[in-house]
């Protein structure tokens, strides 16, 4: 069991560059092939007009501002031409980074209406790396993490839109509640966390939960990880007024984790959207990468 086929979804924001660098690093570490997919968004033309993701600089006092994509200036062509220019620049930067991380790689460019093609592509790889939805970048419909994890059946590594992440899988917090989604997430995570220094398997339960039953389940997970050569330990917490996602994020910070592993959407996405849920809260408030499976 290993990670040999990784696909990263990129965009012309700083977060997109962070994801690409993390994906290239993971591909090199695991000896995996790396595919990059750029999904053209209608928002990219707005980005090209000096909004989030494209830095602007002036060449001198009173001079017109020039746009930068990942630190590279755009030409002064019309707005209508910006999208193909951005795509070409992202592909060039992708190939430059691949040279820094010698792995086999390929490039894919999709339009906003190609979500079905993208999902079909994701169903054939080992690990997909995507970005948390950012308030400053409009992800096309059908390409959001919640959509993809439900549609593909593959593990999804979701990277926050803020911050820099060089590793994922060295110190790990695993959210365990005994559901099929949690079991799937643990199984899918094993290749990525095989070299982990520490894996904490954490159950957050209510006051009326069966402690003996929870303890038996969590200890079995720990033993399974240890049989894969992963140093693991079990922890339990009792839920109070604090959302489960906040408990997990707080504990992840305590152990200096670089990855959270969690099952996605035990209930329907609609129910989570209306009533809230751990998956939704993690996707909204993540502070480190989260590996999700459904």
C-alpha angles and dihedrals in degrees: 000000000000145000107256104146120050129175122193124195111216138185136182095271132100087251089057090055091048090053092049093051092048091048092050091049092050091046091053093046093051098035089241134156112247125214122186123203124195113195109199110230129197084231091067092078088055089049088054088057094064104277132129114325098025115081118213128214134176123229092214146329109318092001120134116263120252125212125235128206108198088337096312118114121241119230119251095252126131122291091248089063095050098090097059090042091053091048092051092048093048092050091049091050090046091055091047091054091047088058088057091050105039103218134129111264147169137197130229129187120197136180125231090261094055098084092120091054091047093050090049088052093050092052089065100052135078100231135012121203116202138161132257110252107267125211087225100052127054109223110207116252112272094026100080118115094248091053094047099047090052095044104042109045088219131114113267122206106204115198121202117249091230126059137025123276123191098168140028121187106030097101112019139188113201118198108215126186101150095253125134089248092056091047091050092049093051092049092047091048097054096087091048096047098038091115096042118144089210139003118192113197106205131191120192110195139170125253093261095050119119104257094192092052092047092048093052092051097046093047090053089054090051092051091049092052091047090053086058089054094256117138105231142166136186127240133178133199133184117232116236125164092314116099114250091240091057091050090052094046092048093050091046089057091048093057093039091241121184094195140036119201117204141159112246128234107347084181127039118289089241092055091048091048091052101037104020128244144194094264093051093045092050092049091049099043107025117146097183133027116291125207110211132184133176 
